[in-house]
């Protein structure tokens, strides 16, 4: 196996992680910044540190990504497939970031893997794609919407006799904890996805075999790149999540973040399913906002976001397939 191809693929995987960080930093901190619980820079610094910590909390999601989606391709063709998958994900990340659309970096990666595998003649494990990707893709936003609504309803009932100003002040402080939980869950979910890709590259190259523990250096570099990307910030998407869906107050921000964090931890530790942090926090914001009144949520904006979710996997897959065609012409 060409060592140069392995190094290039790992470098591209780390760049994807970086784009994932600045693309998805809004997931963890948009609500805290919009409610003024945290300043933007303080929020980004906190998110970067918690992303780094979250990356070391488990490996179940990484195993799903490396073993559960496509057959392990061998030789230079396999490395070309992995490289093309990452290119598809990166292109979609950059396009949606430019337009301020909070799409899923995770599903861009999965779509890229499926598209590149099909273009390269490698079998796709459709059962794994359905159970680990497609079903959670539909279920997690529904759960986020319902749980966000219920959590916010409970908060409104529990604090119904409280002084509104004092309650908001308390929830603004509590948001520092809930935002940290979101960032920790983001690191737990999204850093592991890139770990899975790097492990797959090492398996293809013959440096690792499935079942081996994830090398420490892989965990460190993936976590660091995600944190650096997070600190770079994704201001365009932050405006969409923090302001355009609904104007949040501190209790609503806390409810949305607490909902998102709890769902991410549950899916990572119990189901080992790689869900989208974008889908979860966006749907939680919608659910929380609907407790005020249904038309308080800007459903037109929400509709465009959801449409973006549906086209993410096929769009990234198409770009990845085209990228594999170029790789095949140039290098294979």
Secondary structure as UniProt FT lines:
FT   HELIX           3..34
FT   TURN            35..36
FT   HELIX           40..54
FT   TURN            55..56
FT   HELIX           60..67
FT   HELIX           75..98
FT   TURN            99..100
FT   HELIX           105..119
FT   TURN            120..121
FT   HELIX           126..128
FT   HELIX           129..134
FT   HELIX           135..158
FT   TURN            159..161
FT   HELIX           164..186
FT   HELIX           187..191
FT   HELIX           192..205
FT   TURN            210..211
FT   HELIX           216..232
FT   HELIX           235..239
FT   HELIX           240..244
FT   HELIX           250..266
FT   HELIX           267..271
FT   HELIX           277..290
FT   TURN            291..292
FT   HELIX           294..296
FT   HELIX           299..331
//
